[in-house]
Amino acid sequence: MKVISIVGTKKTGKTTLVTSLVSSLARHGKVGTIKNMVTHPVDSGDTKRHFDAGADVVIGLGEARLKVTRERGDLDSALADLLAEGVDYAIVEGFKHSRLPKIAMSDIDVPNIVRRVRLKDLDEGLVEELTEMILGMEDYDQQLSPKII
């Protein structure tokens, strides 16, 4: 599985780049994404009420299936889940302090930047160039990878 993280400050185009890369990489194999959602209100509303009543797992069904558990995961476990799902390409949005290779969408100073991109430069040609870069990356090996934070 090839893994790339898209990082940047708020409103710099991270999600726009992620969705563009997902569309492009999907032509080459199975794609999964992981999004850093530290401030997402999972523990509110009906989900919180289900947990407060004692549920250990809440599954929401609609146009998709969403599974919420009490388990606090980390990036390592999420990547392991994608590996188990047979994903060929994992695109991680956020986790700027991880040791993953990164495409930076702003002038932030983080480790392992392999490319900087500006939203105003994002077009089909750049997406194809980034796709080729990802296709040429070494596979992520969780056994050899240091603990990801």
Secondary structure, DSSP 8 states (H G I E B T S, - for coil): -EEEEEE-STTSSHHHHHHHHHHHHTTTS-EEEEE--TT--TTSHHHHHHHHHT-SEEEEESSSEEEEES----HHHHHHHHHHTT-SEEEEE--TTSSS-EEESSS---TTEEEE--GGG-SHHHHHHHHHHHHTS----TTTS----
